[in-house]
Amino acid sequence: MASCLLVVQAEAQVRIPRFDQYPVKVEKPRINKIDFRRNRDAGTFRTRLAEGLAGGVNFVGRYVVVTWGCGTGCTNGAIIDTRTGRVLWPGEFYNIDASYGDGYADPILEYKKNSRLFIFHGIPGPPDENAKTPPSGDYYYEWRNNGFRRLKFVEKKSNQ
């Protein structure tokens, strides 16, 4: 009986969130342009954001995730709300580190247009540049109220 309990506990510890556990209905975009007046920082990435918006909804039924490189193994990004044209800048999107065990994660990010689940492979960006670098692995987040809520972390250790 005790061995069955250990197996159930072990399964609960390794159970990872799945996209189908966080479903949302996909909407048709209401806007076709970004509100640059309310998003002064967005002007710096005007072309990249406009190209992303043109690609359509790709996250949580109404948002557009847009990313761009910031060096080897580094990604930055933003999220566009297609209801308002507002650009959101989650701290987790600042200098995402693709370090993953002994190499680089591929893909770095996973998300779907019909789910609130977002997965970072590597290390999400810290909101504070002086913060201690967290360990590398798979970070599972749920998108709620225009922000990420961490659900789970599975560490990927280096073999070196």
N, C-alpha and C positions, 0 to 999 in steps of 0.2 A: 504494500500500500504506500509506503514511504517513497519507493522508487517512482511510482506513478505521479505522486505529488511533485517530485523533483523535475520530472519530464514536463509537466504542465507549467511549472515555474520557469523553466528554461525556455519553453516556447513563448511564454509571455514576454520574456526579456528580449528575445530576438525578433519578435513580431514588428514589422515595419509598416508605417502608413502606406496605403494604396490610393491611387487617384480616384477610384470608384467609391471610396469611403467619404469623399468630400465633393459631392456632385453640385453643380449649378446649371441653370438654364442659360444657354447662349443667346445674347441679344444682338439685334442689328445695331450697328453704331449710329448714334444720334448726331454726331458732329463729324466734320471732315477737316477740321483745322485745330491747331493747338492754340490755347490761350496764352500767348507770349507776354501779354501785359501783366498777368498775375504770376508769371513764371520767368522772372528775369534771368535766372541761371539757364533756363531752357534755350535762350537765344544762342548760347555758346555751342549748342548741339542741334541747332535748327534743322540742318539738312538730314542728319541721322534720325531725329525724332519724326520729321515729316515722312521719310521713307518708311519708318516703322509703322506709323499710323496708316499709311497707304496699304500696308500688308494685311490690315484688319485685326479683329479681335483674336487674341491667342491665349488669354488667361482670365480665369474667373468670370467667364461669360460676357464681360464688358470692357476689359482692360487690354492694353497692348504693352507687352514687355519689349523693351528696346535695349540692346546692348552694343558695346563697342570695346575694342581692345585698348589696354593702357600699358602695354609692354608684354614681355614674354611671360606667359602663364598668368596674365592679369586681365580682368574684365571689369568694366564699369557699366552702369545701366540706369534706367529710369522706367517708370510705369505711367502710361497715359490712360486717363479715365475717359472713355468715349462718350460718356453722358455729358461731361462738362468741358473737355479739352484741357483739363488741369494735368500738369506733370507732377508726379509724385517721386520723391527721392529717398527711398528706404535706405537706412544706414547699411543694411546688409549688401546693398548694391555698390558700395564704395570699395574699389580695389579688391574684388573677389579674387582670391588666390587659388589657382588651379592645382596647387601641390596636393598630391594624393598618394600616400604611401611612398613608393620609390620613384614615382614619375609624376605625370600630369593626368588629371581627370579628363575623360572624354566620354560623354559630354560633361561640361561644367555645370550646366543648369538643366533641370527638367521641370516642365510644367505643361498643362493642357488647358485649352479654352473652356472645357466643361468641368473644371475642378478647381477647388480652393487650395489644393496641395501644391507646394513648391519645394523642390529638392535642390540643394547646393551640394555639389561634389567637390571637395577641397575645403576651403575655408571662406565663409561669408565675410564680407568687409566689416571692419569694426566701426562703430559710430565715432570712436575716439582714436585718433592716430597713435596716441601714447598708451593705449590699452595693451595688455599682454596678448600675444598672438595665441588664439585658441588652437587646439589640436586639429589635425587634418582628418577628414572623414566625410560621412554623409549626414547632412543637416536637413531635417524635415521640418517644414514650416506650414502653417495654415494662414491664409490671407483673411484677415478680419478687420473691419473698420479702417480701411486704408493703411494697414500695417501687417507685419508678420508676427505670428505667435509661434514660438518654437515648440514642436511636438516631441521630437526625438533626435538623438545623435548616436551614430555608430562610428566609432573611431577606426581609422585605417592606419595602422602602424607601419613604419618603414622597416624593411628587413636589414638595414645597415646598423 
